[in-house]
């Protein structure tokens, strides 16, 4: 591989590292949930409301992030986002009331989370790769899964070793000292800035000047998209994806493990196992999305996800499955493996289909709309379980809801139209 071609992979690796730490911090919310309840003497619903606002802010800015990248470049957006998250974590470490947590983490930090997200990563991959794009998207998405594998257990360890204040301060310092300098000195938004082609050659019949001439009002784009089965049947399942992954499982798996009587240390291990298989499943999904029909992949992945959540119902109601004793800890670890495989693995085929269905000149904005839907789902998935838990004392109702939503998402994915010239 020539040095010019290696540039694309270097950019991908830096994107991977930035998303790993930024999104790993975001996904660590569940680890801080119980310590924040104790420290601020708050209810689970009140602390879950911070996650709800965080996901809501994250989601609202996603379409704007796509357009901002087109205007000022991915490097500036990523750099600003990393600095915002870093400073916000340091400020969060000295918060003393829930409303301070809401403003600093729920609003300010979430703007940074939204900037250094899969929207940016997907747009960057689309610009830098014309060949092996599905694999590149899978690797980029695996950055978030890696954050779950490394950062969430690190957060749990540092919380119980040094307290939540020091834990969140250290996360902010890692971003400032390690990630920000790498982006500043080595990141490049577009291959054209280096005078080279994307990996795989030029985009077909598309260049920057042509794209600028084709600018269309966002409202006109949305009006057209809302009449498209391709858009709606990708958008709504991606909402379900956000509800069941970032919202429900990533926020509430640690509290659920403690609800089942398992230790925080074991919950951290379960998160690590989930993240490890999430990482593997995401990369394999990206590889297969270049070879298989992504519609059938998505339908199967959402169906399997519904089955994995059934395991959580079993943990609550029937731990003595098949007539012999299976411990809750064994079942939770089995869930971590099975759910991890299908956790972020929906992103690559969803984004691959989006790049095939829609006009490249509006792709950044459209991808932003998909992730807006995903994060609205995540916001509800983080907050509703807290409400149901406070009302019923358990998670059963939420799990039944999640299973039904996954089945609907699976059916909609199977009904997506066939990609032309695929």
FILOZA-556453 format. One record per residue (C-alpha): residue number from 1; x, y, z. Coordinates in Angstrom, 3 decimals, always signed. Example, Ala and Ser with C-alpha at 12.3 -4.5 7.8 and 13.67 -1.06 7.14 Angstrom:
(node 1; (+12.300; -4.500; +7.800)),
(node 2; (+13.670; -1.060; +7.140)),
% end
This chain:
(node 1; (+0.000; +0.000; +0.000)),
(node 2; (+1.400; +3.414; -0.962)),
(node 3; (+2.013; +6.170; +1.569)),
(node 4; (-0.831; +8.156; -0.002)),
(node 5; (-3.278; +5.316; +0.537)),
(node 6; (-2.066; +4.900; +4.103)),
(node 7; (-3.324; +8.428; +4.870)),
(node 8; (-6.921; +7.191; +4.841)),
(node 9; (-6.150; +4.517; +7.421)),
(node 10; (-4.257; +6.980; +9.630)),
(node 11; (-7.271; +9.308; +9.650)),
(node 12; (-9.488; +6.324; +10.438)),
(node 13; (-7.262; +5.320; +13.383)),
(node 14; (-7.289; +8.842; +14.838)),
(node 15; (-11.081; +9.004; +14.433)),
(node 16; (-11.310; +5.603; +16.139)),
(node 17; (-9.195; +6.811; +19.100)),
(node 18; (-11.121; +10.076; +19.528)),
(node 19; (-14.505; +8.340; +19.454)),
(node 20; (-13.220; +5.633; +21.780)),
(node 21; (-12.477; +8.096; +24.573)),
(node 22; (-15.255; +10.661; +24.000)),
(node 23; (-18.033; +8.130; +23.531)),
(node 24; (-16.525; +5.883; +26.199)),
(node 25; (-16.973; +8.765; +28.650)),
(node 26; (-20.571; +9.181; +27.497)),
(node 27; (-21.260; +5.472; +27.873)),
(node 28; (-19.826; +5.548; +31.415)),
(node 29; (-22.926; +7.375; +32.647)),
(node 30; (-24.360; +4.142; +34.068)),
(node 31; (-21.242; +3.671; +36.212)),
(node 32; (-21.792; +7.093; +37.802)),
(node 33; (-25.560; +6.718; +38.219)),
(node 34; (-25.577; +5.101; +41.688)),
(node 35; (-22.675; +7.223; +43.082)),
(node 36; (-24.490; +10.374; +41.916)),
(node 37; (-27.710; +9.186; +43.550)),
(node 38; (-25.843; +8.804; +46.844)),
(node 39; (-23.764; +11.974; +46.544)),
(node 40; (-26.660; +14.247; +45.543)),
(node 41; (-29.276; +12.327; +47.580)),
(node 42; (-31.427; +12.017; +44.461)),
(node 43; (-33.832; +9.438; +43.045)),
(node 44; (-32.999; +7.211; +40.091)),
(node 45; (-35.519; +9.075; +37.943)),
(node 46; (-33.870; +12.418; +38.787)),
(node 47; (-30.378; +11.241; +37.798)),
(node 48; (-31.793; +9.401; +34.767)),
(node 49; (-33.266; +12.748; +33.708)),
(node 50; (-29.683; +13.997; +33.250)),
(node 51; (-29.099; +11.144; +30.791)),
(node 52; (-32.395; +11.980; +29.093)),
(node 53; (-31.374; +15.622; +28.580)),
(node 54; (-27.884; +14.544; +27.519)),
(node 55; (-29.196; +12.228; +24.821)),
(node 56; (-31.760; +14.829; +23.774)),
(node 57; (-29.102; +17.527; +23.307)),
(node 58; (-26.850; +14.973; +21.619)),
(node 59; (-29.631; +14.084; +19.217)),
(node 60; (-30.838; +17.591; +18.436)),
(node 61; (-27.426; +18.770; +17.264)),
(node 62; (-26.702; +15.747; +15.057)),
(node 63; (-28.162; +17.224; +11.823)),
(node 64; (-26.325; +20.494; +12.527)),
(node 65; (-23.048; +18.644; +13.084)),
(node 66; (-23.298; +17.176; +9.592)),
(node 67; (-23.824; +20.606; +8.053)),
(node 68; (-21.117; +22.181; +10.221)),
(node 69; (-18.615; +19.590; +9.026)),
(node 70; (-19.422; +20.558; +5.447)),
(node 71; (-18.819; +24.231; +6.298)),
(node 72; (-15.699; +24.270; +8.522)),
(node 73; (-14.307; +20.749; +8.158)),
(node 74; (-14.198; +17.644; +10.322)),
(node 75; (-10.918; +18.570; +12.019)),
(node 76; (-12.238; +21.799; +13.559)),
(node 77; (-15.499; +20.143; +14.625)),
(node 78; (-13.652; +17.236; +16.252)),
(node 79; (-11.104; +19.481; +17.980)),
(node 80; (-13.733; +21.813; +19.428)),
(node 81; (-15.857; +18.867; +20.559)),
(node 82; (-12.972; +17.167; +22.361)),
(node 83; (-12.105; +20.396; +24.197)),
(node 84; (-15.747; +20.955; +25.196)),
(node 85; (-16.027; +17.438; +26.649)),
(node 86; (-12.671; +17.739; +28.418)),
(node 87; (-13.506; +21.026; +30.151)),
(node 88; (-17.031; +19.803; +30.978)),
(node 89; (-15.709; +16.691; +32.719)),
(node 90; (-13.405; +18.803; +34.877)),
(node 91; (-16.303; +21.079; +35.815)),
(node 92; (-18.556; +18.084; +36.498)),
(node 93; (-16.003; +16.802; +39.017)),
(node 94; (-16.766; +19.784; +41.285)),
(node 95; (-20.572; +19.731; +40.850)),
(node 96; (-22.482; +19.684; +44.138)),
(node 97; (-26.144; +19.676; +43.065)),
(node 98; (-28.262; +17.828; +40.483)),
(node 99; (-29.009; +21.039; +38.565)),
(node 100; (-25.276; +21.682; +38.111)),
(node 101; (-24.911; +18.142; +36.828)),
(node 102; (-27.810; +18.748; +34.451)),
(node 103; (-26.288; +21.937; +33.009)),
(node 104; (-22.642; +20.844; +32.806)),
(node 105; (-23.012; +17.185; +31.835)),
(node 106; (-26.540; +17.093; +30.468)),
(node 107; (-26.188; +20.136; +28.197)),
(node 108; (-22.633; +21.434; +27.703)),
(node 109; (-20.756; +18.123; +27.601)),
(node 110; (-23.453; +16.636; +25.382)),
(node 111; (-22.771; +19.249; +22.711)),
(node 112; (-19.228; +17.895; +22.634)),
(node 113; (-20.465; +14.297; +22.631)),
(node 114; (-22.625; +15.139; +19.628)),
(node 115; (-19.745; +16.698; +17.727)),
(node 116; (-17.284; +13.844; +18.298)),
(node 117; (-19.788; +11.183; +17.281)),
(node 118; (-20.551; +8.642; +14.591)),
(node 119; (-22.015; +11.416; +12.418)),
(node 120; (-18.562; +12.933; +12.082)),
(node 121; (-16.970; +9.517; +11.752)),
(node 122; (-19.369; +8.393; +9.031)),
(node 123; (-18.915; +11.591; +7.013)),
(node 124; (-15.120; +11.318; +7.325)),
(node 125; (-15.170; +7.679; +6.212)),
(node 126; (-17.424; +8.580; +3.264)),
(node 127; (-14.959; +11.278; +2.169)),
(node 128; (-11.805; +9.181; +2.653)),
(node 129; (-13.034; +5.766; +1.408)),
(node 130; (-14.727; +4.766; -1.816)),
(node 131; (-13.614; +1.135; -1.518)),
(node 132; (-14.071; -1.028; +1.601)),
(node 133; (-16.373; +1.634; +3.007)),
(node 134; (-18.481; -0.822; +4.993)),
(node 135; (-15.384; -2.194; +6.733)),
(node 136; (-14.130; +1.340; +7.443)),
(node 137; (-17.500; +2.321; +8.938)),
(node 138; (-17.412; -0.832; +11.055)),
(node 139; (-13.937; -0.008; +12.359)),
(node 140; (-14.934; +3.598; +13.046)),
(node 141; (-18.040; +2.462; +14.941)),
(node 142; (-15.915; -0.030; +16.864)),
(node 143; (-14.181; +3.010; +18.371)),
(node 144; (-17.297; +3.590; +20.448)),
(node 145; (-17.407; -0.088; +21.380)),
(node 146; (-13.759; +0.123; +22.433)),
(node 147; (-14.643; +3.034; +24.666)),
(node 148; (-17.215; +0.817; +26.288)),
(node 149; (-14.576; -1.885; +26.750)),
(node 150; (-11.813; +0.316; +28.164)),
(node 151; (-13.381; +3.488; +29.562)),
(node 152; (-16.461; +2.102; +31.346)),
(node 153; (-14.507; -0.475; +33.424)),
(node 154; (-11.809; +2.172; +34.025)),
(node 155; (-14.524; +4.504; +35.309)),
(node 156; (-15.945; +1.826; +37.612)),
(node 157; (-12.479; +1.039; +38.987)),
(node 158; (-11.510; +4.678; +39.595)),
(node 159; (-14.901; +5.495; +41.139)),
(node 160; (-14.509; +2.815; +43.768)),
(node 161; (-10.789; +3.456; +44.252)),
(node 162; (-10.743; +7.263; +44.353)),
(node 163; (-14.356; +8.468; +44.230)),
(node 164; (-16.488; +9.696; +41.350)),
(node 165; (-15.033; +13.224; +41.435)),
(node 166; (-11.485; +12.083; +40.743)),
(node 167; (-12.661; +9.508; +38.198)),
(node 168; (-14.413; +12.058; +36.002)),
(node 169; (-11.561; +14.557; +36.394)),
(node 170; (-9.073; +11.964; +35.084)),
(node 171; (-11.260; +11.270; +32.055)),
(node 172; (-11.285; +14.955; +31.171)),
(node 173; (-7.499; +15.174; +31.516)),
(node 174; (-7.004; +12.156; +29.238)),
(node 175; (-8.881; +13.941; +26.473)),
(node 176; (-6.961; +17.163; +26.938)),
(node 177; (-3.472; +15.665; +27.210)),
(node 178; (-3.650; +12.721; +24.813)),
(node 179; (-6.379; +13.128; +22.168)),
(node 180; (-6.450; +16.890; +21.535)),
(node 181; (-2.734; +17.186; +20.526)),
(node 182; (-3.000; +14.223; +18.118)),
(node 183; (-5.990; +15.809; +16.368)),
(node 184; (-4.292; +19.203; +16.186)),
(node 185; (-1.067; +17.952; +14.612)),
(node 186; (-2.124; +14.952; +12.512)),
(node 187; (-5.825; +15.118; +11.571)),
(node 188; (-6.954; +16.058; +8.043)),
(node 189; (-10.597; +16.614; +7.045)),
(node 190; (-10.422; +15.738; +3.337)),
(node 191; (-7.974; +13.839; +1.108)),
(node 192; (-8.000; +16.832; -1.266)),
(node 193; (-6.203; +18.822; +1.438)),
(node 194; (-3.248; +16.466; +0.959)),
(node 195; (-3.587; +16.498; -2.814)),
(node 196; (-4.543; +12.805; -2.949)),
(node 197; (-7.541; +10.670; -3.892)),
(node 198; (-9.720; +8.810; -1.373)),
(node 199; (-8.882; +5.160; -0.703)),
(node 200; (-10.319; +3.336; -3.724)),
(node 201; (-10.186; +6.327; -6.075)),
(node 202; (-12.319; +9.377; -6.749)),
(node 203; (-16.003; +9.458; -5.833)),
(node 204; (-18.044; +8.772; -8.940)),
(node 205; (-19.037; +11.975; -10.711)),
(node 206; (-18.810; +14.014; -7.522)),
(node 207; (-16.477; +16.845; -6.567)),
(node 208; (-16.591; +19.681; -4.082)),
(node 209; (-17.687; +22.347; -6.592)),
(node 210; (-20.529; +20.194; -7.879)),
(node 211; (-21.718; +19.547; -4.327)),
(node 212; (-21.686; +23.236; -3.481)),
(node 213; (-23.892; +23.989; -6.506)),
(node 214; (-26.431; +21.399; -5.384)),
(node 215; (-27.200; +22.913; -1.977)),
(node 216; (-30.859; +22.479; -1.091)),
(node 217; (-32.927; +23.827; +1.813)),
(node 218; (-32.927; +21.402; +4.775)),
(node 219; (-36.719; +21.725; +5.006)),
(node 220; (-37.099; +20.692; +1.371)),
(node 221; (-34.818; +17.719; +1.985)),
(node 222; (-36.803; +16.630; +5.068)),
(node 223; (-40.146; +17.044; +3.253)),
(node 224; (-38.923; +14.776; +0.471)),
(node 225; (-37.408; +12.240; +2.854)),
(node 226; (-40.594; +11.867; +4.889)),
(node 227; (-42.292; +10.520; +1.770)),
(node 228; (-39.566; +7.930; +1.258)),
(node 229; (-39.923; +4.347; +2.515)),
(node 230; (-36.138; +3.997; +2.323)),
(node 231; (-35.722; +6.862; +4.791)),
(node 232; (-38.530; +6.013; +7.214)),
(node 233; (-37.731; +2.289; +7.363)),
(node 234; (-34.103; +3.091; +8.189)),
(node 235; (-34.926; +5.985; +10.544)),
(node 236; (-37.463; +4.259; +12.811)),
(node 237; (-35.429; +1.080; +13.415)),
(node 238; (-32.422; +3.309; +14.191)),
(node 239; (-34.613; +4.986; +16.839)),
(node 240; (-35.199; +1.526; +18.318)),
(node 241; (-31.463; +0.894; +18.133)),
(node 242; (-30.825; +3.964; +20.285)),
(node 243; (-33.577; +3.057; +22.764)),
(node 244; (-32.301; -0.467; +23.346)),
(node 245; (-28.529; +0.126; +23.284)),
(node 246; (-27.256; +3.553; +24.383)),
(node 247; (-30.453; +4.243; +26.292)),
(node 248; (-31.539; +1.069; +28.051)),
(node 249; (-28.559; -1.281; +28.253)),
(node 250; (-25.619; +1.133; +28.358)),
(node 251; (-27.294; +3.299; +31.013)),
(node 252; (-29.032; +0.683; +33.118)),
(node 253; (-27.049; -2.571; +32.865)),
(node 254; (-24.845; -1.746; +35.876)),
(node 255; (-27.835; -0.683; +38.056)),
(node 256; (-29.755; -3.753; +36.819)),
(node 257; (-26.880; -6.046; +37.866)),
(node 258; (-26.891; -4.438; +41.310)),
(node 259; (-30.697; -4.802; +41.399)),
(node 260; (-30.143; -8.543; +40.840)),
(node 261; (-27.763; -8.639; +43.821)),
(node 262; (-24.534; -8.750; +41.817)),
(node 263; (-21.474; -6.724; +42.797)),
(node 264; (-20.245; -3.603; +41.050)),
(node 265; (-17.044; -5.470; +40.187)),
(node 266; (-19.006; -8.197; +38.424)),
(node 267; (-21.132; -5.587; +36.660)),
(node 268; (-17.923; -4.000; +35.376)),
(node 269; (-16.767; -7.386; +34.108)),
(node 270; (-20.096; -7.905; +32.331)),
(node 271; (-19.743; -4.489; +30.671)),
(node 272; (-16.212; -5.358; +29.547)),
(node 273; (-17.358; -8.655; +28.042)),
(node 274; (-20.261; -6.921; +26.283)),
(node 275; (-17.883; -4.304; +24.902)),
(node 276; (-15.371; -6.910; +23.725)),
(node 277; (-17.994; -8.767; +21.712)),
(node 278; (-19.473; -5.428; +20.634)),
(node 279; (-16.090; -4.490; +19.191)),
(node 280; (-15.797; -7.810; +17.340)),
(node 281; (-19.397; -7.805; +16.154)),
(node 282; (-19.137; -4.250; +14.850)),
(node 283; (-16.048; -4.934; +12.741)),
(node 284; (-17.461; -8.212; +11.398)),
(node 285; (-20.722; -6.423; +10.584)),
(node 286; (-18.807; -3.770; +8.647)),
(node 287; (-16.907; -6.443; +6.717)),
(node 288; (-20.084; -8.366; +5.887)),
(node 289; (-22.013; -5.241; +4.880)),
(node 290; (-19.664; -4.978; +1.880)),
(node 291; (-20.639; -8.533; +0.862)),
(node 292; (-24.205; -9.244; +2.032)),
(node 293; (-27.599; -7.603; +1.539)),
(node 294; (-27.709; -5.001; +4.325)),
(node 295; (-31.508; -5.154; +4.523)),
(node 296; (-31.433; -8.795; +5.583)),
(node 297; (-28.531; -8.139; +7.905)),
(node 298; (-30.484; -5.439; +9.750)),
(node 299; (-33.633; -7.544; +9.975)),
(node 300; (-31.667; -10.423; +11.464)),
(node 301; (-29.705; -8.229; +13.880)),
(node 302; (-32.804; -6.578; +15.349)),
(node 303; (-34.497; -9.976; +15.673)),
(node 304; (-31.512; -11.427; +17.520)),
(node 305; (-31.407; -8.360; +19.756)),
(node 306; (-35.014; -9.063; +20.811)),
(node 307; (-34.001; -12.609; +21.767)),
(node 308; (-31.066; -11.384; +23.838)),
(node 309; (-33.312; -9.130; +25.922)),
(node 310; (-35.459; -12.182; +26.654)),
(node 311; (-32.462; -13.378; +28.712)),
(node 312; (-32.947; -10.431; +31.070)),
(node 313; (-36.554; -11.495; +31.615)),
(node 314; (-35.273; -15.008; +32.359)),
(node 315; (-32.835; -13.605; +34.936)),
(node 316; (-35.745; -11.987; +36.769)),
(node 317; (-38.367; -14.738; +36.537)),
(node 318; (-36.772; -18.090; +35.698)),
(node 319; (-33.089; -18.483; +36.659)),
(node 320; (-33.651; -22.272; +37.017)),
(node 321; (-33.981; -22.698; +33.253)),
(node 322; (-34.224; -26.204; +31.713)),
(node 323; (-34.644; -27.810; +35.120)),
(node 324; (-31.163; -27.152; +36.465)),
(node 325; (-29.756; -24.201; +38.315)),
(node 326; (-28.215; -21.435; +36.234)),
(node 327; (-27.006; -18.534; +38.318)),
(node 328; (-27.974; -14.956; +37.597)),
(node 329; (-24.305; -14.120; +37.127)),
(node 330; (-23.920; -16.800; +34.430)),
(node 331; (-27.037; -15.598; +32.621)),
(node 332; (-25.935; -11.972; +32.773)),
(node 333; (-22.554; -12.918; +31.288)),
(node 334; (-24.332; -14.891; +28.563)),
(node 335; (-26.427; -11.792; +27.864)),
(node 336; (-23.273; -9.664; +27.662)),
(node 337; (-21.840; -11.945; +24.980)),
(node 338; (-25.012; -12.234; +22.900)),
(node 339; (-26.069; -8.589; +23.165)),
(node 340; (-22.526; -7.398; +22.526)),
(node 341; (-22.482; -9.148; +19.155)),
(node 342; (-25.575; -7.227; +17.963)),
(node 343; (-25.055; -3.976; +19.909)),
(node 344; (-23.427; -1.497; +17.495)),
(node 345; (-23.405; -3.955; +14.602)),
(node 346; (-26.508; -2.275; +13.143)),
(node 347; (-24.598; +0.957; +12.434)),
(node 348; (-22.460; -0.228; +9.488)),
(node 349; (-25.316; -1.732; +7.406)),
(node 350; (-27.571; +1.248; +8.249)),
(node 351; (-24.945; +3.779; +7.129)),
(node 352; (-24.013; +1.680; +4.096)),
(node 353; (-27.656; +1.658; +2.976)),
(node 354; (-27.909; +5.411; +3.631)),
(node 355; (-24.888; +6.045; +1.390)),
(node 356; (-26.550; +3.934; -1.340)),
(node 357; (-30.095; +5.300; -1.054)),
(node 358; (-29.438; +9.044; -0.840)),
(node 359; (-27.759; +11.885; -2.735)),
(node 360; (-24.115; +12.336; -1.628)),
(node 361; (-24.546; +16.138; -1.661)),
(node 362; (-27.024; +15.901; +1.253)),
(node 363; (-25.521; +12.836; +2.954)),
(node 364; (-24.013; +14.654; +5.945)),
(node 365; (-27.375; +16.221; +6.829)),
(node 366; (-29.262; +12.953; +6.262)),
(node 367; (-26.820; +10.975; +8.415)),
(node 368; (-27.330; +13.646; +11.067)),
(node 369; (-31.081; +12.997; +10.935)),
(node 370; (-30.506; +9.273; +11.423)),
(node 371; (-28.367; +9.853; +14.484)),
(node 372; (-30.872; +12.424; +15.751)),
(node 373; (-33.475; +9.658; +15.663)),
(node 374; (-31.015; +7.278; +17.346)),
(node 375; (-30.306; +9.704; +20.179)),
(node 376; (-33.965; +10.563; +20.761)),
(node 377; (-34.459; +6.830; +21.189)),
(node 378; (-31.459; +6.757; +23.517)),
(node 379; (-32.861; +9.664; +25.544)),
(node 380; (-36.160; +7.862; +26.074)),
(node 381; (-34.364; +4.565; +26.654)),
(node 382; (-32.325; +6.097; +29.468)),
(node 383; (-35.159; +8.018; +31.151)),
(node 384; (-38.223; +5.770; +30.811)),
(node 385; (-36.598; +2.794; +32.620)),
(node 386; (-35.796; +5.111; +35.558)),
(node 387; (-39.435; +6.186; +35.739)),
(node 388; (-40.697; +2.616; +35.482)),
(node 389; (-38.179; +1.464; +38.093)),
(node 390; (-39.318; +4.111; +40.586)),
(node 391; (-42.979; +3.273; +39.889)),
(node 392; (-42.738; -0.550; +39.926)),
(node 393; (-39.464; -1.355; +41.670)),
(node 394; (-38.124; -3.277; +38.663)),
(node 395; (-37.150; -3.309; +34.984)),
(node 396; (-39.590; -5.912; +33.652)),
(node 397; (-41.927; -3.483; +31.895)),
(node 398; (-39.053; -1.807; +30.091)),
(node 399; (-37.657; -5.127; +28.865)),
(node 400; (-41.014; -6.194; +27.421)),
(node 401; (-41.282; -2.831; +25.657)),
(node 402; (-37.764; -3.237; +24.223)),
(node 403; (-38.529; -6.724; +22.869)),
(node 404; (-41.656; -5.480; +21.043)),
(node 405; (-39.746; -2.527; +19.561)),
(node 406; (-36.949; -4.782; +18.298)),
(node 407; (-39.432; -7.088; +16.570)),
(node 408; (-41.044; -4.095; +14.823)),
(node 409; (-37.592; -2.795; +13.791)),
(node 410; (-36.723; -6.214; +12.370)),
(node 411; (-39.869; -6.339; +10.244)),
(node 412; (-39.331; -2.813; +8.914)),
(node 413; (-35.751; -3.650; +7.950)),
(node 414; (-36.865; -6.677; +5.939)),
(node 415; (-39.329; -4.406; +4.099)),
(node 416; (-36.676; -1.899; +2.949)),
(node 417; (-36.507; -1.492; -0.856)),
(node 418; (-33.748; -3.182; -2.785)),
(node 419; (-30.751; -0.956; -3.528)),
(node 420; (-30.512; -0.028; -7.210)),
(node 421; (-27.403; -1.292; -8.990)),
(node 422; (-26.395; -3.175; -5.825)),
% end
